[in-house]
Amino acid sequence: MAVPNLTTILKRILKQPTAPFHEYHVRAEIESLLKDCPHVKTKRDKYGNLLATYKNGKSKSKPTWVLGAHMDHPAFVRTPGSTGKDDFEFLGGVPKPEVEAGVKRGLRAKPKGDIATWVFPANVTDEKIEATACDDLVGCAVIVATFWELAALDLSTTFHAVFTRAEEVGFLGAWHIAQKWPFGTDDVFLSIETSRPVNGAVMSGGPVVRVGDRLSIFDSEGTAVLMTTAKEQGIRVQRCLLDAGACEATAMQAAGIRSTGISIPLGNYHNMDANKKIAPEYVMMSDVRDLINLLKALVATKHDGIGERSIRERVEMRTEEYAAHLNAAAKHFK
């Protein structure tokens, strides 16, 4: 079994052009990378999202996790119904003046079919990963690498992943999955993102366990499991509210799916540097490796009793412990 290493996985995925609604190049590369991965099966849903399951034996993590990353990135797409060679519009969260300035600087690549991206190449070193679209192709690569590393260990567990479409225009692929949730009712969705480091988060400080985003706060018990797993395994993480943007955990929660999130700190979010000029995105390799190690521990562990009790368990224990005090003081409240 030839196991692709992390650098190979990153380079193969990051060199693929992508845009909202035009994720087929990335999807095909992920399918190719997972084709020969032991214990992993993939399928496409009707919306075009890619779903994958790792199943080896009867063992399961508790909870069973559904890892999620999106395959699109802000880019130029051909205007529907148009035929002209220059009939392209920009989809994704980048202000129009910055987009136009980037085009004037000659940073828009020649169209490849119905899409055109910025021109930056993918560079992967032991220290830094730089590309046109780290958001969220690095997240996709992290999930693929996690599948392969667990398969190489022949680890007995079960977990799932979804690679979604059209996140950059409003979580459309994730919303479709949530409406037709194909996994267990108790399974927990974990958004794998690259995000601007704010509110104390720093690059090279480890992945960020995301308390919430700009739109919502995430599942507290799921967040506690992430933190406890990191502590038990000695993996560096940060815990912050990353409210400079929003992620697919918000969409899943709105549809009633228990969700939480974790992010790799991202430089030049949506290709804008500190001076609001178009530039390549980048992340640090140490943060990526720490996240993969955390995910491997997370999906391979039954989390009952590994360190911290849930809030419900703690309150119920205290209720029983202090029952005598409650009863003794009751006379003063009559």
N, C-alpha and C positions, 0 to 999 in steps of 0.2 A: 504494500500500500504506500504510494507516494503521497506524503503529507505536505501540502503547500505551507510554507512558513508565512509569518505575518507580513513580512515585507512584500512577498509575492502577491498575497491576497490584496493588500492595500494598493499596490501598483496596478493590478488588473482592474480593480473596481474604479479607482480614482481617474483613470485615463478615459473612462466612458463618458461621452457627452450626455447630458440629461436636462430636462426642463419639466415644469408642470404639465401633465398629460402625455409626456413623451419620455417615459421611463424605460422603454423597451430595451435599450442598449444595456442599461444597468441590470435589469431583470435577467436578461439572457446571460450576462456574465456571472451573476450569483447562481443561477441554475447550473451553469457549466462548472463552477467551483464546487458545488454541492453534489453533483451527479454521482460521483464515486465515493462520497463520504459514508462510511458505515453507519448504520442505524438511523439515517436521515432520509425522510421522504418529503418531497415538495409537491405542491399543486397550486394552480391558479384559481382565483375566484372569478365571478362574473364581472367584477369591476376592473380586473387586471392586476389586483394585488397578488403577491406571492406569499404563500403560507408554507411553513416547514415544521416538521416534528422530528425530534430526536427521541427514539424509544429503544431502550436496551434492557430487557428483562422486565420484571414487574415492579421494580422500585420506582418511587416518585419522590420528588422534593415536596415539602409541605410548607407553604402552599405550592401548587404547580404554577410555574411562571410562563407568561407569554411575552417574550421580548419583542420590542417593536422599533423599527427604524424606517425612515422614509427615503425613497429613491429619487426624489426630485430636488431641484435647486433653482433659484431664480435665474431666468435665461430668456432669450428671444425665441419666440415661436411664430410660425407662419399664421397670419390672420385667417381664420376659417373662411373658406370659399374663395380666397384670393388666388391669383395665378401669377402676379408680378414677382420678379425676383427680389424686390426690396420690400415686399408686403409682410413685414415682421413687426410684432409688438412684444413688449417686455412684460413677462408675468413674474410676480414675486415682490417681496417687500423691499424695494429699493426706490428712493425718490427719483422722479423723472429728471431733474437737473443733473444729478450725479450720473445717471445712465447716459444722458446725452453727452456729457463731458467725457465719459469713457469711450464712447463711439468716436468722438472727435479726436481723441488721442490714438485712435487706431487699435483699440484693445478688443474689439469685437471680431471673433473668428469668422471665417467664411462659413456659410450655412452648410450643415450636414443634413441633407433631407429637409425636414420641416423645422429644424431647430438650429440656433446659433448660440454659442457660449462665449465667455471671455477667453482670451488666448493663453492663459497661464498653464504651464506644464505641471505634471505631478512629480514632485521630488520627495523621496523618502530616505531619511537617514536614521541613524541610531538615536539622534537627538530630536529631530523635528520632521513633521509631515506638512508639506505645503502643496496646495492644489487649487484649481478653480473652485471646486465644490467639496470641501471637507464636510459641510452641512448638507445632507447627513450621510454622505457616502462613507465617511469614517465609521459612523454608527453601523451601517450595513456590514462593513468589513469586520468590525468587532464581533458581530453576531456570527458571521461565517467562520472566523478564527476560533470562536468558542466552540462551535460544532466540531470542528476538526480536532481541536486539542482534547476534547472529551472523548471523541471517537478513537483517537490514538491511544488513549488510556484504557479503552474498552470499558468506560465507566457505566455502571448500571443506574440509569435514571430515566425520567421522562420530562421533557419540557417542549415548548413550542416557540415559534417566531413568526412575525409578520413583517413583510417588506412592503410598504404602502406607497400609493400614488397620491399626487396632488395635495401634499401637505402644505406647500407654500402658498396656496390660494384658499386655505380654510379647512384643512384636515379632512378632505373629501374621501380619500381612501380609507382612513381610519374610521370615519363615520359609517361607511358601508360595512366594514367588518363588525363594528359594534352593534349595528342594527340586525345583523344575521350572525351573531356570536357563535362560532363553530366549536368553541372549547367548553370546558366544564364551568358550571355556574360558580364554583368557588375559586377558579383560576384567577390570578392577579396579573394585570397588564403592567409591564415595565417599559416605559419610554426610554430609549437609548438615543441621546441627542449630543450635538455639539452646541454650546451656548456661550454667549458673552459672559465673562466672569464679572459679576457685580456683587455688592453687599458683602465684601470680604473674601470672595473666592479669588484664587490666583492660579495662574498657569504653572504647571509643574508641581502643584500641591496635591495631586491626586484627583480622581473623578469627584464630581460634586453630587452628593445625595440631595435631591431636589425637594425641598419642603413644599414647593409649589411654583407656579409661574405667574405671569401677569394677570391671568384670568381666574385661577382657582388654587385651592390648597389640596394637596394630595392625601391619599389614605395613610392615616397615622400608623396603623399597625404594619403596613407594608414598608413604610419608611423606617420603622423601628427594626424590622428584620434586616434591612440593608445595613443599618448602622451596627447591629449586633454581629452580623456575619463578618463585616470588616474588622471589628474589634477582635473577634475570636480568631480570625485568620492572620491578624497583624498586617492588614492591607491599608495603605494610606487612603483616606477619603476626607472630603470636606462636606459640611452640612450647611446649606444656605438656601435662602429664598431667591431664586433666579427670576426676577420679575421684569427683565428687560425684553422679554418675549414670551411666547406661549408654545406649548408642545402638545403632542397627541394624547397625553394622559388626560388633559382637560376635556377633549372630545369624548374619550372613552368614559370618563366619569359622568359626563352629561347624559350619556346613554345608559347609565346604571352599572357600568363595569368597574369593579374595584381597581384602582390604578395608582401608580406612583412613578417617579422618574429619576433618572441619573444622567448627568451630562459631563462631557469632556470640555474643559475650558477652551474657548475658541478665539483666535485672533482674527481681526479684519472680518467680523461678522457680515455676511451677505456681500463680501468683497469690497467693503469700505474701510479704509484705514483711518487713522486718527484725524487726518485732514479731509476726510470725506471724499477721497479719491479712490477710484477703482483699483483694487489690488488683490493678490491671491489670499485665500484663507489659509490659516495654519493652526496646528495643534502640536502638543509635545508628545513624543513617543512614550515617555515614562507614564504619562496619564493614561494613554491607550493600553499599555501593558497592565497597569494596575486595575483598570476596568475589566479586562479579560479575566484576570485572576479572581476578581470579585464575583463575576458572573459564573465562573466554573464552580466556586464554592457555594454560591447561592442556589444553583439548580441541582446540586448534588446533596443537599442537606435537608434533613427533617428538622424543622426549627423549633419544635416543642422542647422547651427546657434547655435551650443552648445558652441561656444567659439572662435575658430580660423577659419578664412576664408582660402580657398585654395590659393595657389600661384597665380593661374590664376585670381581669384576674386580680390585679392589684387592689382595686376598689372593693371587690367582693371579699378578699382576704382581710382588708382593714375593717370592713363592716362586721365580720365575725370576730375579729380580734378585739374590737372596742365595743362590743355589744353591751357589756356590763356597764361601761361608762355612759352609754347612751341611755340605758334604762334608769341608771341612778340619777341622771340629770333631768329626766322626763318630768318630775314633779314641779320643776321651776318653770315649765312651759305650759302648765294647765291654766 
